[in-house]
Amino acid sequence: MTRAGNILVVDDDGAIRTVIVQALQRDGHRLTTAATLAEAEMRLAAGLPDVLITDVVLPDGNGLDMVARLVAEHPGLPVIVLSAQNTLTTAVRSTEVGAFDYLPKPFDLDTLAAAVQSALARGSGGVAEPIGEEDRALPLIGRSPAMQDVYRVIARVVSNDLTVLISGESGTGKELVARAIHDLGPRRRSPFVAINMAAIPRELIEAELFGHERGAFTGAQARSAGRFEQAAGGTLFLDEIGDMPMEAQTRLLRVLQSGEFTTVGGARTIRADVRIVAATNRDLAVLVSNGQFREDLFYRLNVVPVTLPALRARRQDIALLARHFLDRAAESGLPRKQLDPQAIAVLESHDWPGNVRELENMMRRMAVLSRDDMIGAGEVRVLLGGSYSANPPAEVDPGIAAAIRARLERLAIEEPAALDDGSLYDRIIGEVERPLIEALLERHGNNQLRAARALGINRNTLRKRLDTLGIG
Ligand SMILES: Nc1ncnc2c1ncn2[C@@H]1O[C@H](COP(=O)(O)OP(=O)(O)OP(=O)(O)O)[C@@H](O)[C@H]1O
C-alpha cells in the first residue's frame, strides 16, 4: 500500500523541482518546494515535512549542513539527499549527517518514489505541524543575496509572535512579506487584516483600529468592530505606520503593553489576540528624532527589523521578476510574451524608482502593447520613456531621440489630450517607426540583420514590420 505524505523538495534547478513534484504528486503526496537554503529554512520554520528531499550544492550554501542541523534537532526526520557531485565523499557525508538515503543525479524517478515510500514507512514521528493540504507557493520572487537575508529573517519569525517592522521604499514588497509571515505561520487559518495609516482620515484612525460603539461620534449609527477585533487570532498589518497621528500612537502603545484595548466610546475591554507586523517607507528613526514618532512605540514595533532592498540594489532579480510577471499576465488572459536578451539588459539598467510594483505594471503593459511575441529592447526603451531618455544608450541615434521629443512637445501643445488618452504609444510608434526603420536600413546598406541588431529587435520582427509597412 502506498502512503502519502508532506514532502519538501529543495533544489535550485527549477526543472528538477518540477519533475519531482509531478512524479510524487501522482502518488498522492503533497509537495512544497524551495530553491535555496534560506527558502527551505522559511518553509521548515512553518512546519516540518514528513520527508525532506534536498540537493547538496545550493546557491546560498551546502544542503548537508542543513541536514546535519535538522536531523540533530529532529532525529526521526527522514532526509533523501540528491547530488550531482557523484563522489564518494558526498555519499559518505550524507550518511554521516544522518540522511536516510542518498541518490546520485541523474536519478530514476521510480527509485526516488520507492525511497520516499521507505522513508514514510520508517515514519518520522516528528511532524510538529503538517504543512497543509496545498503547496502554499512562496509568493516572493528573488534569488539575490539581499532577498536571501529577507527569507532568513522570515524563517526566524514565522513560528513565533514577535513584532516585525518592515522598512523599504514604496513597491519593494513590504505587504507581500507581511502576508508571507502570516501565511507560513500558525495563525494562517485566521484573518490577515491590513490597515494603511496614510489612507484613512486622521480623526477616524482610532475608531478604525479599535472599533466604536453606537453613537460614539457623529455618524456612528451602529457598533462597529475595529481591525484589532477583525484580526483576532490572526495578523494585523499596520501599513505606513510613520503616518500614524500622535494620539493614536499613544493608544497603540498602551494596547501593545497591556494586550487589551477598549472601543471608542465604550467601556468594554477586549483582549488583543493579534500578531503585529508594521511597515514604513519613511525612516522611523528620523521621525523619532524630529519628535513625530514616539520613541517607545518605535522600540515596541522594531523587535525584529526587516529591510527590503530597492530593486536597483538587487538588479540580478530583475530578469526573474520580469519573466514571472509576464507569466502572471499570461495566466490572467493577456497575450503570452517573452523578453529577448537585449530587452532584459535594458530592464536591468533602469533604476526602477517605483521598485517591483513599477516593474510589474510595466510587464502588464508590455503584454498588452508589444506587437510581437518576443519583446525587444527598442520597445522597452520606448515604454520606459522619459526616465530612460535622460540617459540614452549609446546606440540610439541622438537625432531619432530628438525627433521623438520634438514630436511629443508638438503634441503637448497642439493636442494636449492625446498625451493621456491612452493612444500615445500607437501614435508615436506609428509616426516614428517608418522613418526609423528606413533610416537604419539606409545606414546599414539595406542589411536587415545589422539594422535589426541596431534597433534591438530580432530579424523576423523586422521582416514582419517591413511587410506591414510595405517597405522594401
Ligand atoms: N519579491 C517579490 N516577488 C514577487 N512580487 C513582488 C515582490 N515584491 C513585490 N512584489 C509585487 O509588487 C507589488 C508591490 O508590492 P507591495 O504592495 O507588497 O509593496 P509595498 O512595499 O507594500 O508598497 P507600498 O509601500 O507602496 O505599500 C505587489 O503587486 C507585489 O505582489
The ligand as a Gaussian input file, in Angstrom:
#p B3LYP/6-31G(d) Opt

LIG

0 1
 N        9.754000      39.771000      -4.261000
 C        8.615000      39.882000      -4.952000
 N        8.185000      38.867000      -5.717000
 C        7.029000      38.959000      -6.419000
 N        6.226000      40.037000      -6.414000
 C        6.604000      41.084000      -5.678000
 C        7.809000      41.062000      -4.892000
 N        7.901000      42.242000      -4.256000
 C        6.820000      42.961000      -4.603000
 N        6.028000      42.277000      -5.451000
 C        4.760000      42.761000      -6.064000
 O        4.916000      44.157000      -6.243000
 C        3.729000      44.851000      -5.862000
 C        4.042000      45.812000      -4.716000
 O        4.316000      45.084000      -3.549000
 P        3.777000      45.528000      -2.110000
 O        2.408000      46.106000      -2.206000
 O        3.997000      44.409000      -1.167000
 O        4.820000      46.721000      -1.839000
 P        4.905000      47.712000      -0.621000
 O        6.358000      47.828000      -0.286000
 O        3.974000      47.281000       0.466000
 O        4.420000      49.057000      -1.301000
 P        3.816000      50.398000      -0.594000
 O        4.858000      50.893000       0.353000
 O        3.655000      51.310000      -1.770000
 O        2.535000      49.990000       0.040000
 C        2.721000      43.795000      -5.455000
 O        1.873000      43.510000      -6.544000
 C        3.575000      42.593000      -5.118000
 O        2.871000      41.399000      -5.374000

